[in-house]
Amino acid sequence: MSCFRLATATALAGVRPLPAASRSGALRLLTRKRNPDVAFARRQFAVAVENGGGKKKPNGTFKLAVLGATVGAATGSVYTMYQRWTDGSSHKEHEETKPTRLGGIPAGVRITKRYVNPKDTSGLDIVLFQFQTCPFCCKVRAFLDFMGISYAVVEVDAVLRQDIRWSSVKKVPMVLIRQQDGQYVQMVDSSAIISLIATYLQDKRTDIGELAQFYPHTSFFDDDGKKKNDILNKYFLMYREHTPKGVSKETEETDRKWRSWADSHLVHLISPNCYQTMGESLETFEWFSQAGEWDVHFPKWERDLMVYCGATAMWAIAKILKRRHALTDDVRSHMYDALDQWTTELKNRNTKFMGGKQPSLADLSVFGVLSSMEGCQTFKDCLQNTSIGKWFYDVKALVEKNRGQLQRERIENLAAIA
């Protein structure tokens, strides 16, 4: 850079703007020269004059945008750190969580009754934690009863859930199954429980606790980006070298299809139908109390709490479920359509059961779901408006025929709780 250019730039950086009267003269002085250095200085000087010798102030909108971006980034960072802190694995996918093993039955668990079948050759020691009229619990019981398996029952308070306080999973059905080493493996999810036990009954060479490890919970993100955990192979039976005799790929696929249908479609029609009005909801819970013998297993205050709080809560939840599953106001029609779909499939197959001459796991699953509302007005309406009755009572007859003998257990400390 020439000395003139350097001097001019230095002067412009440190000198205040010229008065208005002097500006024109200075400009005329600079324009008389044709030297490139003079032209450069002239341009720099003109810019400085136009800007008033100072820097241009940032636009207010630009400031607001920068501030908003900064606050947004900070808020997002804090939320992300909070999510990571509360759930260290919230960002991870395809993580597997194996079934839990316990050293024994947790202290304080109250066995309310047992079903004992003298002909049971399974060798299994099972404790079922349930709500008597929960559709998923009914599925597990229907399977155990049909297979003639003995098991103990813990009737859980649907509101307080005191008998499963020991568990990190606060839902039923849940089973504890004794392993060969005396420990108990804890399994949840009705379909996974059924698949696990059905797998074991096909081949007892592998310990039930080891088989349970093949049904882990796996994390994944759904279509809405929400993290979920599920047992992805819960409808599959785990065979060893080969599939059992009489089991084909077609029968397996059919079984899985309808078992999944029972869980993903049929069961979601029950609440909107059984709890349409507050009156119907109370009527349903009174039947639940009778079927579950709540007056026997729980003190009166706890029984009343379950009936009235449960009825109110389910009446409200039914409205949410109705919207979630896009049901019309005529919710009965959706139930009738589902049952017609099932009976039409049976008719097309020209078989008594979906499994042929004997109920399959799909038959037992659908039967279990429907049996949960057997004492409700919804079920009575279904018998009158669909052809589900014959199939239902045929399955029920076989389930009750194979069921073990009921033995009631003495409930301790009940008087002290009341």
FENGIHU-V98127 format. One record per residue. PHI is phi in degrees with one decimal (* if undefined). PSI is psi in whole degrees, -180 to 180 (NA if undefined). OMEGA is omega in radians with two decimals (* if undefined). Layout:
BEGIN
phi=[PHI	PHI]
psi=[PSI	PSI]
omega=[OMEGA	OMEGA]
END
This chain:
BEGIN
phi=[*	-72.1	-62.1	-63.6	-62.7	-64.4	-66.1	-65.1	-62.3	-64.8	-64.6	-64.4	-70.5	-116.1	-101.5	-71.7	-61.5	-71.3	-63.5	-60.4	-67.4	-88.1	-65.2	-64.3	-64.7	-64.8	-66.0	-64.5	-61.5	-72.2	-77.1	-69.7	-89.3	-106.2	-63.9	-56.1	-64.2	-66.5	-60.6	-64.5	-63.1	-59.5	-62.8	-62.9	-68.2	-62.0	-62.8	-62.7	-64.1	-62.7	-86.3	70.9	76.5	-124.7	-80.1	-72.9	-72.2	-61.3	-67.0	-65.0	-63.9	-63.3	-58.1	-64.0	-64.5	-63.4	-62.1	-63.1	-63.3	-64.8	-63.4	-61.4	-63.7	-65.1	-62.4	-60.9	-65.5	-63.4	-64.4	-62.0	-63.6	-65.0	-61.5	-65.1	-70.4	-75.7	-138.0	-61.4	-111.6	-62.6	-94.5	-95.5	-125.8	64.2	-81.9	-107.8	-119.5	-75.9	-58.3	-78.9	-116.2	-119.8	-72.5	-176.7	-68.3	-58.3	-63.7	90.1	-71.5	-107.1	-73.1	-94.4	-164.3	-134.8	-113.2	-114.4	-113.3	-59.6	-89.6	-68.6	-113.8	-71.1	74.1	-88.9	-115.1	-120.0	-116.3	-103.6	-95.2	-152.2	-104.2	-55.1	-109.2	-69.1	-55.9	-71.7	-67.7	-63.1	-60.8	-64.2	-63.5	-59.2	-66.5	-61.4	-66.7	-62.9	-80.0	70.0	-91.8	-79.8	-161.7	-101.5	-123.8	-114.1	-82.6	-92.4	-65.7	-67.0	-100.8	-85.4	53.6	-66.2	-77.0	-124.7	-61.5	-68.5	-95.0	-74.1	-98.4	-104.8	-141.6	-124.0	-74.8	-140.8	-127.0	-113.4	-120.4	-73.3	-89.0	-65.1	-85.6	93.8	-76.1	-118.1	-97.4	-98.0	-125.3	-124.6	80.0	-57.4	-68.5	-67.8	-60.6	-63.3	-63.1	-61.8	-68.3	-63.2	-62.3	-63.1	-66.3	-72.4	-155.3	-91.0	-70.3	-99.7	-60.5	-59.0	-67.0	-72.4	-62.1	-60.7	-69.0	-84.1	-122.9	-82.2	-80.1	-121.2	-84.4	-160.1	-109.2	-79.7	-64.9	-92.4	81.9	-89.3	-78.3	-127.3	-129.5	-153.7	-91.1	-70.3	-108.1	-66.8	-96.6	-104.7	-91.7	-100.3	-89.7	-89.3	-69.7	-153.1	-75.0	-62.0	-62.6	87.1	-103.6	-109.0	-61.3	-64.9	-66.1	-64.3	-66.2	-63.2	-62.0	-64.5	-59.0	-80.9	-65.2	-65.5	-59.8	-61.5	-81.8	-92.9	-127.7	-58.1	-64.3	-77.0	-89.9	-71.5	-59.9	-60.4	-86.8	-79.4	-123.9	-59.5	-121.4	-64.6	-65.4	-67.6	-65.7	-64.7	-61.5	-65.0	-71.5	-65.1	-68.2	-57.2	-62.3	-69.0	-67.0	-88.2	53.0	-64.2	-68.5	-88.2	-88.7	-133.1	-65.5	-58.5	-62.9	-74.2	-63.2	-64.4	-61.6	-64.3	-68.5	-78.6	-69.3	-63.3	-62.7	-65.4	-63.5	-70.4	-61.6	-71.0	-64.3	-59.4	-65.4	-66.4	-64.9	-61.4	-70.2	-61.4	-98.0	54.4	-92.0	-80.2	-63.2	-86.3	-67.0	-59.9	-61.8	-67.9	-66.9	-61.1	-61.5	-64.1	-68.1	-64.3	-62.6	-67.4	-69.2	-65.1	-63.3	-62.4	-64.4	-63.8	-81.4	57.4	-127.5	-68.1	-127.0	-63.8	-87.0	101.5	-80.8	-126.1	-62.0	-94.6	-62.9	-66.3	-57.5	-67.4	-68.4	-64.8	-60.4	-59.4	-61.3	-69.6	-66.7	-67.3	-118.2	-60.0	-93.6	-96.2	-62.0	-57.4	-66.4	-62.0	-65.9	-65.1	-64.4	-80.0	-111.1	-137.8	-103.2	-75.9	-56.0	-61.0	-59.8	-59.3	-75.5	-67.1	-66.8	-60.5	-61.4	-71.5	-62.8	-69.8	-65.4	-89.6	-65.8	-70.3	-78.9	-76.3	-126.7	-84.8	-100.4	-77.3	-92.3	-88.1	66.0	-67.7	-64.8	-69.5	-75.8	-66.3]
psi=[142	162	-39	-45	-43	-42	-42	-45	-40	-41	-42	-32	-28	-5	142	158	149	154	158	-37	-30	-16	-45	-40	-40	-39	-40	-38	-43	-30	-16	-23	143	1	136	-34	-38	-43	-40	-45	-38	-45	-44	-39	-41	-41	-43	-41	-46	-35	4	18	2	176	148	133	139	149	142	-37	-39	-43	-45	-40	-43	-43	-44	-42	-40	-47	-42	-44	-41	-44	-45	-40	-43	-43	-42	-43	-37	-43	-43	-36	-43	-32	95	-18	18	-24	-3	148	152	29	139	136	114	156	145	148	138	152	-21	-175	128	146	142	-8	130	111	122	-29	165	149	115	122	112	-23	3	121	13	-30	11	142	104	135	120	121	125	164	132	-38	15	128	-40	-35	-39	-35	-48	-43	-42	-41	-50	-42	-45	-37	-3	31	137	145	157	154	134	112	115	138	120	-18	-55	-31	44	-32	-3	24	-31	-19	143	-21	119	47	160	159	153	141	148	123	129	132	174	-29	5	-15	168	135	134	125	139	170	113	-43	-38	-38	-47	-46	-41	-51	-39	-38	-45	-41	-26	-33	107	12	-27	133	143	-34	-35	-39	-36	-27	-14	2	65	159	134	134	146	167	130	-174	-22	4	10	140	132	159	130	161	101	-23	28	-18	6	137	139	99	162	-107	-38	161	150	160	136	-3	118	168	-38	-45	-37	-44	-40	-43	-46	-40	-48	-27	-42	-40	-41	-38	-38	-17	-62	-46	-28	-7	-12	-54	-49	-25	-44	-17	36	-46	165	-36	-44	-34	-44	-40	-40	-44	-29	-38	-39	-43	-41	-46	-37	-1	48	-32	-19	-43	-17	152	161	-42	-36	-38	-45	-38	-43	-41	-55	-42	-41	-45	-43	-45	-45	-31	-42	-43	-35	-36	-40	-45	-34	-44	-41	-39	15	48	146	175	-28	72	-26	-37	-34	-38	-44	-42	-42	-44	-36	-36	-41	-49	-31	-40	-41	-42	-43	-33	-18	44	154	-40	166	-27	4	-120	-20	151	139	-179	-31	-45	-46	-34	-49	-42	-45	-44	-46	-33	-19	-20	22	-31	7	161	-33	-45	-39	-41	-36	-39	-34	-29	0	175	30	-20	-50	-50	-44	-49	-23	-43	-42	-40	-41	-38	-47	-31	-38	-11	144	173	137	129	120	143	151	126	115	153	14	-40	-35	-30	-36	NA]
omega=[3.13	3.14	-3.13	-3.14	3.14	-3.13	-3.13	3.13	3.14	3.14	-3.13	-3.11	-3.03	-3.05	3.08	-3.11	3.13	3.01	-3.07	-3.09	-3.08	-3.00	-3.07	3.13	3.13	3.14	3.13	3.13	-3.09	-3.08	3.14	-3.10	3.10	-3.14	3.12	3.13	3.12	3.12	3.13	-3.14	3.13	-3.14	-3.14	-3.12	-3.13	3.11	-3.14	3.13	-3.11	-3.13	3.12	3.09	3.14	3.13	3.13	-3.12	3.12	3.09	-3.11	3.12	3.12	3.10	-3.12	3.13	3.13	3.13	3.14	3.12	3.14	3.14	3.13	3.14	3.14	3.13	3.12	3.14	3.13	-3.14	3.12	3.11	3.11	3.11	-3.14	-3.11	-3.14	3.12	-3.06	-3.10	-3.05	-3.11	-3.03	-3.13	3.11	3.02	-3.13	3.06	-3.09	3.08	-3.10	3.05	-3.13	3.13	3.14	3.09	-3.11	3.14	3.10	3.11	-3.08	3.04	-3.09	3.11	3.11	2.96	-3.04	3.13	-3.13	-3.12	-3.11	3.12	-3.08	-3.07	-3.10	3.04	-2.99	2.99	-3.11	3.03	-2.97	2.74	-3.01	-3.04	3.03	-3.11	-3.11	3.06	3.11	3.08	-3.11	3.14	3.14	3.12	-3.12	-3.13	-3.12	-3.13	3.10	-3.10	3.06	3.11	3.08	-3.09	2.95	3.13	-3.05	3.04	-3.05	-3.12	-3.06	3.10	-3.08	-3.07	3.06	3.08	-3.10	-3.02	3.05	3.08	-3.04	3.10	3.11	0.08	3.07	3.10	2.92	-3.11	-3.08	3.09	3.13	-3.12	3.11	3.07	3.12	3.04	-3.12	3.12	3.04	-3.08	-3.04	-3.10	3.10	3.10	-3.13	-3.13	-3.14	-3.09	3.10	3.08	-3.13	-3.12	3.10	-3.08	-3.03	-3.12	-3.14	-3.13	-3.10	3.12	3.10	3.10	-3.11	-3.12	3.08	3.11	-3.14	2.94	-3.13	3.14	3.09	3.11	-3.12	-3.08	3.13	3.13	3.14	-3.13	3.13	3.03	3.14	3.06	-2.94	-3.13	-3.01	3.12	-3.10	2.98	-3.03	3.14	3.12	-3.05	-3.06	3.10	-3.13	3.13	3.11	3.12	-3.14	3.10	-3.13	-3.13	3.11	-3.13	3.10	3.14	-3.13	-3.12	-3.05	3.02	3.09	3.11	3.12	-3.10	-3.01	-3.09	-3.01	-3.05	-3.11	3.10	-3.04	-3.08	3.12	3.13	-3.05	-3.10	-3.10	3.14	3.13	3.12	3.13	3.12	3.10	3.11	3.13	-3.12	3.04	3.08	3.06	-3.14	3.13	-3.11	-3.13	-3.12	-3.10	3.13	3.10	-3.02	-3.08	3.03	-3.01	-3.10	-3.12	3.10	3.13	3.10	3.14	-3.10	-3.00	3.07	3.14	-3.13	3.14	-3.12	-3.09	3.06	3.12	-3.12	-3.14	3.12	3.14	-3.12	3.12	3.11	-3.08	-3.09	3.03	3.12	3.09	3.12	3.10	-3.05	3.12	-3.09	3.12	3.08	3.12	-3.14	-3.14	-3.14	3.07	3.11	3.13	-3.09	3.07	3.09	3.10	-3.14	3.14	3.13	-3.12	3.12	3.13	3.13	3.07	3.11	-3.13	3.14	3.13	3.12	3.04	3.08	3.09	3.09	-3.09	3.12	3.14	3.10	-3.13	3.13	-3.12	-3.11	3.14	-3.14	-3.04	-3.13	-3.09	3.12	3.12	-3.11	3.11	3.11	3.12	3.11	-3.10	-3.00	3.07	3.13	-3.07	-2.98	-3.05	3.13	-3.09	-3.06	3.02	3.10	-3.11	-3.13	3.14	3.12	-3.12	3.12	-3.09	-3.08	3.10	-3.13	-3.12	3.04	-3.13	3.12	3.09	-3.14	-3.10	3.05	-3.13	-3.13	-3.12	-3.13	-3.06	*]
END
